[in-house]
Amino acid sequence: MPWEDPIVAEVRRTREELSARFGFDLHAIFADLRARQSSAGDRLVRLKDKEVADGSKAAERIAQPVPGR
């Protein structure tokens, strides 16, 4: 049997359990994550937007659609 990274195995097991709990519905999984995130309050770290080389904000660049898609 090939070597298996225990951390990768745990992440995969957790992903499978979480997916099964929500019937493999990606929208339901993310709705749950958003709800848990909003209930975390000030326990979350919020980083300030970084400016990229062209002067725009990194978050703005991420939010823009990719041309041709």
N, CA, C and O of each residue as an XYZ file, in Angstrom:
276
protein
N       0.842     -1.187      0.000
C       0.000      0.000      0.000
C       0.882      1.244      0.000
O       1.839      1.319      0.771
N       0.575      2.226     -0.857
C       1.401      3.441     -0.905
C       1.222      4.283      0.361
O       0.210      4.189      1.056
N       2.228      5.102      0.634
C       2.185      5.983      1.799
C       1.051      6.988      1.638
O       0.822      7.512      0.548
N       0.350      7.248      2.727
C      -0.753      8.206      2.710
C      -0.501      9.275      3.758
O      -0.215      8.966      4.915
N      -0.607     10.529      3.351
C      -0.417     11.649      4.264
C      -1.624     11.710      5.207
O      -2.759     11.801      4.738
N      -1.403     11.662      6.522
C      -2.533     11.647      7.453
C      -3.361     12.939      7.421
O      -4.569     12.902      7.651
N      -2.732     14.061      7.142
C      -3.471     15.328      7.079
C      -4.377     15.342      5.859
O      -5.536     15.745      5.949
N      -3.857     14.906      4.725
C      -4.670     14.838      3.507
C      -5.824     13.865      3.706
O      -6.944     14.131      3.271
N      -5.558     12.755      4.354
C      -6.610     11.760      4.620
C      -7.700     12.356      5.502
O      -8.885     12.118      5.269
N      -7.308     13.130      6.512
C      -8.292     13.757      7.392
C      -9.133     14.787      6.639
O     -10.349     14.844      6.821
N      -8.498     15.595      5.799
C      -9.227     16.593      5.011
C     -10.229     15.903      4.089
O     -11.374     16.340      3.971
N      -9.803     14.845      3.448
C     -10.699     14.116      2.539
C     -11.855     13.466      3.292
O     -12.989     13.474      2.813
N     -11.578     12.910      4.456
C     -12.628     12.283      5.271
C     -13.634     13.347      5.727
O     -14.843     13.123      5.671
N     -13.138     14.492      6.173
C     -14.009     15.582      6.605
C     -14.850     16.095      5.451
O     -16.041     16.357      5.622
N     -14.249     16.243      4.281
C     -14.986     16.693      3.095
C     -16.114     15.722      2.756
O     -17.224     16.144      2.434
N     -15.833     14.440      2.827
C     -16.843     13.427      2.518
C     -17.984     13.471      3.538
O     -19.154     13.391      3.164
N     -17.646     13.598      4.825
C     -18.668     13.658      5.870
C     -19.540     14.903      5.718
O     -20.764     14.827      5.826
N     -18.907     16.043      5.469
C     -19.648     17.296      5.293
C     -20.546     17.225      4.065
O     -21.702     17.645      4.113
N     -20.025     16.702      2.984
C     -20.817     16.574      1.756
C     -22.023     15.667      1.977
O     -23.131     15.989      1.549
N     -21.814     14.549      2.637
C     -22.908     13.604      2.887
C     -23.967     14.221      3.796
O     -25.161     13.991      3.603
N     -23.534     15.006      4.789
C     -24.479     15.624      5.720
C     -25.457     16.545      4.996
O     -26.604     16.689      5.418
N     -25.006     17.172      3.902
C     -25.853     18.101      3.156
C     -26.318     17.514      1.829
O     -26.701     18.248      0.918
N     -26.284     16.193      1.724
C     -26.789     15.535      0.519
C     -25.998     15.891     -0.729
O     -26.540     15.883     -1.834
N     -24.731     16.199     -0.559
C     -23.831     16.560     -1.662
C     -24.328     17.790     -2.425
O     -24.030     17.963     -3.607
N     -25.094     18.648     -1.726
C     -25.623     19.887     -2.308
C     -24.669     21.025     -1.976
O     -24.613     21.481     -0.834
N     -23.921     21.482     -2.970
C     -22.905     22.506     -2.767
C     -23.508     23.801     -2.229
O     -22.903     24.456     -1.380
N     -24.684     24.175     -2.708
C     -25.332     25.394     -2.220
C     -25.670     25.286     -0.740
O     -25.509     26.256      0.000
N     -26.131     24.132     -0.301
C     -26.452     23.927      1.114
C     -25.190     23.953      1.967
O     -25.203     24.485      3.077
N     -24.104     23.385      1.461
C     -22.833     23.387      2.199
C     -22.365     24.820      2.411
O     -21.991     25.195      3.523
N     -22.383     25.626      1.343
C     -21.917     27.005      1.461
C     -22.858     27.863      2.289
O     -22.404     28.779      2.974
N     -24.153     27.593      2.245
C     -25.096     28.325      3.092
C     -24.772     28.068      4.559
O     -24.810     28.990      5.373
N     -24.454     26.827      4.900
C     -24.074     26.489      6.267
C     -22.767     27.178      6.655
O     -22.644     27.708      7.760
N     -21.797     27.171      5.746
C     -20.519     27.827      6.039
C     -20.707     29.328      6.256
O     -20.108     29.904      7.164
N     -21.536     29.962      5.424
C     -21.802     31.395      5.584
C     -22.477     31.673      6.930
O     -22.139     32.644      7.606
N     -23.421     30.829      7.314
C     -24.109     31.007      8.596
C     -23.131     30.866      9.757
O     -23.166     31.654     10.702
N     -22.265     29.867      9.687
C     -21.277     29.688     10.761
C     -20.280     30.836     10.791
O     -19.840     31.248     11.864
N     -19.920     31.354      9.621
C     -18.982     32.467      9.555
C     -19.597     33.713     10.183
O     -18.929     34.421     10.937
N     -20.864     33.985      9.880
C     -21.503     35.183     10.428
C     -21.689     35.075     11.940
O     -21.697     36.093     12.632
N     -21.838     33.871     12.455
C     -21.991     33.707     13.901
C     -20.655     33.757     14.632
O     -20.631     33.842     15.859
N     -19.543     33.707     13.902
C     -18.219     33.738     14.526
C     -17.873     35.136     15.028
O     -17.040     35.285     15.922
N     -18.506     36.158     14.459
C     -18.302     37.529     14.925
C     -16.859     37.980     14.834
O     -16.233     37.894     13.778
N     -16.335     38.465     15.963
C     -14.988     39.041     15.968
C     -13.884     37.997     16.080
O     -12.714     38.360     16.197
N     -14.223     36.718     16.047
C     -13.202     35.672     16.087
C     -12.518     35.499     14.744
O     -11.504     34.807     14.657
N     -13.058     36.124     13.676
C     -12.469     36.007     12.350
C     -11.475     37.133     12.111
O     -11.655     38.250     12.596
N     -10.448     36.832     11.374
C      -9.469     37.841     10.989
C      -9.884     38.396      9.644
O     -10.110     37.642      8.697
N      -9.983     39.702      9.558
C     -10.335     40.339      8.301
C      -9.140     41.168      7.833
O      -8.736     42.127      8.491
N      -8.594     40.789      6.707
C      -7.443     41.494      6.166
C      -7.905     42.674      5.329
O      -8.956     42.620      4.690
N      -7.120     43.732      5.337
C      -7.436     44.883      4.501
C      -7.145     44.525      3.056
O      -6.306     43.672      2.766
N      -7.864     45.199      2.140
C      -7.602     44.989      0.724
C      -6.173     45.392      0.397
O      -5.677     46.410      0.880
N      -5.528     44.595     -0.415
C      -4.185     44.925     -0.878
C      -4.299     45.582     -2.236
O      -5.127     45.197     -3.061
N      -3.466     46.568     -2.458
C      -3.427     47.155     -3.785
C      -2.455     46.347     -4.625
O      -1.396     45.932     -4.153
N      -2.832     46.132     -5.877
C      -1.961     45.405     -6.790
C      -1.236     46.416     -7.668
O      -1.502     47.615     -7.578
N      -0.341     45.956     -8.500
C       0.551     46.815     -9.273
C      -0.169     47.911    -10.059
O       0.363     49.014    -10.188
N      -1.359     47.638    -10.584
C      -2.033     48.646    -11.397
C      -2.873     49.612    -10.558
O      -3.586     50.444    -11.118
N      -2.801     49.518     -9.236
C      -3.508     50.449     -8.367
C      -4.898     49.997     -7.966
O      -5.514     50.617     -7.099
N      -5.413     48.931     -8.575
C      -6.744     48.446     -8.203
C      -6.628     47.586     -6.948
O      -5.535     47.176     -6.558
N      -7.749     47.326     -6.339
C      -7.770     46.474     -5.146
C      -7.800     45.015     -5.574
O      -8.421     44.673     -6.581
N      -7.132     44.155     -4.814
C      -7.089     42.730     -5.134
C      -8.493     42.138     -5.149
O      -8.809     41.331     -6.023
N      -9.349     42.528     -4.189
C     -10.704     41.984     -4.126
C     -11.505     42.362     -5.370
O     -12.325     41.574     -5.841
N     -11.273     43.562     -5.903
C     -11.966     43.978     -7.118
C     -11.557     43.111     -8.289
O     -12.386     42.746     -9.123
N     -10.287     42.784     -8.348
C      -9.790     41.976     -9.456
C     -10.340     40.563     -9.379
O     -10.640     39.962    -10.411
N     -10.474     40.030     -8.194
C     -11.001     38.682     -8.027
C     -12.468     38.628     -8.442
O     -12.916     37.644     -9.032
N     -13.218     39.697     -8.130
C     -14.657     39.717     -8.380
C     -15.010     39.871     -9.853
O     -16.142     39.593    -10.248
N     -14.051     40.312    -10.672
C     -14.337     40.528    -12.073
C     -14.355     39.202    -12.831
O     -13.541     38.319    -12.558
N     -15.287     39.060    -13.789
C     -15.318     37.818    -14.565
C     -14.109     37.695    -15.470
O     -13.520     38.693    -15.887
N     -13.755     36.474    -15.763
C     -12.628     36.194    -16.649
C     -13.117     36.349    -18.089
O     -14.125     35.746    -18.458
N     -12.425     37.143    -18.912
C     -12.852     37.313    -20.299
C     -12.914     35.978    -21.023
O     -12.039     35.130    -20.853
N     -13.958     35.794    -21.838
C     -14.094     34.579    -22.623
C     -14.786     33.436    -21.894
O     -14.906     32.338    -22.438
N     -15.238     33.678    -20.681
C     -15.941     32.615    -19.931
C     -17.356     32.976    -19.670
O     -18.087     32.201    -19.054
